[in-house]
Amino acid sequence: MASRTAEYYRKNPAARKRRLEQQKRYQKTKKGKSIKNNANKLRRRLGLKIGDKRDAAHYKGSKTKGRPQHRSKNRARLSIRRKKK
């Protein structure tokens, strides 16, 4: 099942285009590059290949340490946390 955000962008191509442009600019910033590089480093350290069924789940408060965890568990944990608010 797709998220509400994914459905919104699928139905609104103009908004989707704006979002992708913004993301492209953000990925080129120092902060965007840093986040991407840290995530890639952790995946390499954990030995997770492209297409692996697991995510690099970060330990609480850490950007550089983590463990391999099944995608559905890692992403479900995030959605549960969001719903509590």
Stockholm file with secondary structure:
# STOCKHOLM 1.0

chainA/1-85         MASRTAEYYRKNPAARKRRLEQQKRYQKTKKGKSIKNNANKLRRRLGLKIGDKRDAAHYKGSKTKGRPQHRSKNRARLSIRRKKK
#=GR chainA/1-85 SS CCCHHHHHHHHCHHHHHHHHHHHHHHHTSHHHHHHHHHHHHHHHHHTCCTTCSEEEEECTTCSSCEEEEEHHHHHHHHHHHHHHC
#=GC SS_cons        CCCHHHHHHHHCHHHHHHHHHHHHHHHTSHHHHHHHHHHHHHHHHHTCCTTCSEEEEECTTCSSCEEEEEHHHHHHHHHHHHHHC
//
